Amino acid sequence: MPRKVCVVVTARPSYSRIRTALDAIRAHPDLELQLVVAASALLERYGDAVAVMEEEGFRIDRRVYMVVEGENLTTSAKTTGIGLTELATVFDNLGPDIVVTVADRYETMATAVAASYMNIPLAHVQGGEVTGSIDEKVRHAVTKLSDLHLVSSESARERVLRMGERHEAVHMTGCPSIDLAKEALDAEPRNITELISQYGGVGAEVDLSGGYVVVMQHPVTTEVEQARKHAEETLHAVSKAGKPALWFWPNVDAGSDGTSKAIRIFREQNLLPNVHFYRNFRPLDFLSLLINSRGIIGNSSVAIRECAYLGVPAINIGSRQAGRDRGRNVTDIGYDRDAIRAEIERLFERGDRPRDMIYGDGSAGRNIADVLASAELTIEKMLTY
């Protein structure tokens, strides 16, 4: 009998972080994929990631509606609580042999706690990394709840081992998002104007012939009161720079109301004649967009992970990615509109695109499936030191 592997995807970025592993699990003769989609991955206003999964051929075994409206600290906690209750029922019904949780979003706590208390072995993808905000606490808490660790880099592996995890339970697989980056880099060149026309979006029609930037800025959950102000600094910079920009809507984190409000006000005041807005792209299409851009601006982990492999220049703003291993493509900067504007203008002058393979070489999905098929499954663990 093949092992039943239940993967829980809770948000738009989590899908790109696990997509190639889903493919490899589904294709593996000794594994049976159970795909559970939950939280903001089900919601249209956050990109309707579930529709993309179905378009790309994945069967959704269960849907878990758990997001409490409000996008603040209280609703984040309540969303996690609802998810814990609902996912426990899902796991009871599906009867998986192992549950896989991805990265460090707050909803992953619900997956980790439900599986742990139900004595279901838990595998964690992307543990052992260092960042700012609440993600840091969530990631390491999930590591301690997990029985199998599928880490993306050698430094992450060392950190997980130093947390007292067993050597035989920690596997350096690389990050599945790098598999997609490799696929996008190896693909035939895309016509970007034709590509973006498929997605509609809102805002000004922008001329991409002279180059463009991609903007993706999320609120920082430990700085929610400043979310609107943080977004305004970037908005002022993008507006004043006057360069064509393709801006992606923020995720469901606490503080996103402030970020969204800042965007809407600027848009209504016609201060963004050079910006077009989108909710979501299919993962490979988004990576093609990045490859052909002058660079990415904001605080998304895609700027640190995939863009390091792709060599796409990144202006990383603020503390959200503080401490994460980064490549030569990244320029770190504070919330200062003049400094951000200057860096945007510099993107249109620079020609270097250095690449660094910090998070893998493009084989992570297959590596993860092989580990899930062969690793000893256990729920017993003790500190190793």
Buried (B, 14 or more C-beta within 10 A) or exposed (E): EEBBBBBBBBBBBBBBBBBBBBBBBBEBEBBBBBBBBBBBBBBEEBBBBBBBBEEBEBEBBBBBEBBBEBBBBEBBEBBBBBBBEBBBEBBEEBEBBBBBBBBBBBBBBBBBBBBBEBEBBBBBBBBBBBBBBBBBBBBBBBBBBBBBBBBBBEBBBBBBBEBEBBEEBBBBBBBBBBBBBBBBBEEEEBEBEEBBEEBEBEBBEBEBEEBBBBBBBBBBBBBBEBBBEBBBBBBBBBBBBEBBBBBBBBBBBBBBBBBBBBBEBBBEEEBBEBBBBBBBBBBBBBBBBBBBBBBBBBBBBBBBBBBBBBBBBBBBBBBBBBEBBBBEBBBEBEBBBEBBBBBBBBBBEEEEBEBBBBBBEBBBBBBBBBBBBEBEBEEEBEEEE
